[in-house]
Structure formats: C-alpha cells, structure tokens
Amino acid sequence: MEASGAVTARVEDFSLMDPQVQSRPYDFYALLHEHEPVYRMPETGMYVVTRYADVRAVLQDCETFSNDVELGFGVNGAGYQMYQDVLDQRGWRHVQTLQRTDPPRHGRYRKLLDQVFNVLRVQQLTPHIEEVANDLIDGFIDQGECEFVSAFALPLPGIIIAEQLGLNRNEIATFKAWCDAIISPASVAMSEAELRATAEVELEMQHFLAAQFEDRRRNPGPDLISGLVNAAVEGEEPLSMHELQSLMEQLIAGGYDTTISALANGLWLLLRHPEQMAKLRADPALLKGFVEESLRYESPVQGLVRRATRPVEIAGVTIPKDAIVMVRYAAANRDPAKFACPHQFDIERSNAAAHMAFGVGTHFCVGRLLAKQELMTGFSILLARLGEIELARPVLDPPHHPSLIVHGMRELHIRFSGRSAAA
Ligand code: HEM
C-alpha cells in the first residue's frame, strides 16, 4: 500500500488494469514520475499524466483538454456502444452534461448545483450528519466489532445523498447497486454479458428516477430533484429528461462511492499508523489536517479523463489530437516535487490541503464541502465514541475493489475495546 521507496522494477512490469496495481499503485506512480511522467497505457491507448504540475496544467486548460469524452469507450470500446444502444431502446442513452462538458455549456449545469451544495446548506446539514453518524454507531457499538464499510462508511454518505436528492433513505442498498452500475462500464473491462446485466440495473434506476421527476414536477419540495426539474434559467430551455438523468447519475456516482472510499481508507490509514491515531485522539484540532492528508494519501478518485483537442506536448511526449488523457490525481498527490516525503502519512503535513483529490479549476468537485463535512463529523464522532480501535481480521488481498477510477475498500473488519473514555 505504501510505496516501498526502493523501486527496482521497471514500468513495463506493471499494468494499471491489474487489480493489485490499482489497489497498491504507489510504487508504479513513483516509477512513472521518474521515467515516464506521461505514460501511454498499452491496454487502452490512454495517456496517463502523473506529475503534480502537469496534472494541474491539464485541469486548468479546458480548451486543449476537453471533458467531452466518454470513458466507457476507452475501457470497453464497442461494448460501450452496445450498452448505450440498450439504454437508448428502453431508457435514456447517456448525454454529456456537467462533468462531461466544457465552458460555456458547463456553466448551465454548474450554476444550478452550486446553489445547492454551498457553505450555508452544508452548515445547516451538519447537525443531521451528526445524528446519522450517531445512529449508525448505536447500531454496532455494543457488539464491540463491525465490518466498517457496510456498517458506517457506506450508509453515512448514502443516507445523506439519498435525502439530499429527496429519495428514500432506507433504500441505500439499491443506491449502491445503481452507483456500481453507473461507474463499472467506465472503470472495469467487462464482457458483453456483464455489460448487458449492468445496463439492466441502470435502466431500473432511470425508470425509478423518471417517476421521481414526474412526481416532483407536480409536487415540488425543498429537495434537489425538485430544484432541478423545476429550474428555469432565463433564456434557456428547462432541463430535458436526458439531461436530468445524466445529472442525477453524476450526483449519485460522484457523491457516493467517493465518500465511502474516503471514510474506509481514512480509518484504515489510522489503523496502519497508530501513532497518528493517538495524536489525533489527543488533539482533535488535528482533524482537518487528518482529513486533508488522508485524501492526499489514498485519493478516492485515482484518475479521470480528458480528450486532447489538438496535438499537445507534455513532458516531452506529443499527445495526438483526440487522444484520451487520464489525469491521475492520486499520482500527483504523491509527487515528491510537491510533497516532501510523499509516501509518509503525516496528519501535520503543512501543505496537505494542496492535494488535488477534488480536482482543480472548472470541474472542481461540486460536493467537496459536503464530503469534507461528512469526513470531519464521521471521524470526530467515531473517535469520541469508540475506545481503542484495531483490525479484527487481516484486510483482503487486494484490499480494494478492482477499478481504474475509484479506490474503494472491499471490507474493513474492526474491533474496539469499548466506549471511548471521552464518550
Ligand atoms: C471524498 C469525496 C469526493 C471526492 C474525492 C470527489 C472527487 C471529485 C473530483 C476529482 C472531481 C473533478 C472531476 C474533473 O476533474 O473532471 C469531482 C467533481 C464532481 N463531484 Fe466530487 N468528489 C467527492 C464527493 C462528492 C460529493 C459528495 C458530490 C455530490 C453529492 C460530488 C459530486 C461531484 C460532481 C457533480 C462533480 C462534477 C463537477 C463539475 O464537472 O463541474 N462529489 N469530484
């Protein structure tokens, strides 16, 4: 999981499609930083950019590096076209909105969402996040142990995002299946049968959401779905059903797996670094630093893609027009040129907040304030209520789900010695 520091392997010994490498990519990133900072993935033809300065430059240049790209084609080729056809026949094929658009079109969607995920809204939501976190801990604290991903990391953001969207908080298992279906065709190479089965799950979600949109058109409430279906920006058409489906898909996928990953990896980091956990328990003012450092160290979104709109050179490599460029946030966050001793986990690191786990520039994460609040509140309550925490079982090998994009832990069994003295 940590980079070993002494890397003797060669770039060609690794594959970013290998689940072991996806789970423990840091030796590979270190090699790429040194030898191939712009690395052409032989399996997909994508150009992977890994150095901090290069990733930042790509993210800030929307003209040369367009977001109008479908990663599904990069990973699943013709199979993705078939996937889109299935959606087209019985639901709504994916269209490009928000994260998959460039300015000025991007602004049409972004201004609607910025109204919802703002500082005030997150502040108002914080007591409720506390209540949900406490309820979840009530559910397992007396057992002295739990599987942390399913008992806490998954339901905390699941309930919050479901409620924000005006959906039923008791159906988070369904949300998780939807979220997986949305992300998989873009992040895992799949057989035709797998793609067809996944399309069925997405179709179920689309029809559920379509009924919700209809309902909120007639009975608007204070929730985000009502806001989106009834949004009227002067001089513009209302959002179409295809656009609404696309926005919801991005909110469910963007807001759920990412935060689950941050919670689970965050706790696992503390378990691997007990001295840092002790420091954090002794001084809760370090919480913010811990959250930033864990996002830097085990970035939940390892990378996303852009399309080169013209031939462009980065670090001596010419990227051809229309090539897919993968910006590897997680690698940039371990770049020694930006972060001293990058493979050291240090909750007191002075520049941890300079990480790019939420991206940078035009597409800077719309839900970052909400995500950070969920992490701050979640960890503050966990550490206040649970006594000494330790691993109850060795983590699986590899510890993370196979994915080119999201760094999600498969499971994390913990035990704790009883209630914290502070509780
Ligand atoms: C720890 C949790 C999270 C991480 C690590 C994360 C990461 C990211 C990253 C890297 C981007 C940039 C995409 C790009 O460069 O093209 C992004 C954008 C986005 N995120 Fe998040 N995110 C998190 C939580 C959330 C939450 C809670 C929501 C919503 C409820 C959300 C919704 C979105 C949306 C809609 C975008 C697209 C914004 C745009 O294109 O203007 N994310 N996120």
Residues whose N, C-alpha, C, O or C-beta is under 5 A from the ligand:
A	BS01	HEM	L98 Q99 R110 Q250 L251 G254 G255 T258 T259 A262 P300 V301 L304 M356 A357 F358 G359 T362 H363 F364 C365 V366 G367 R368 L370 A371
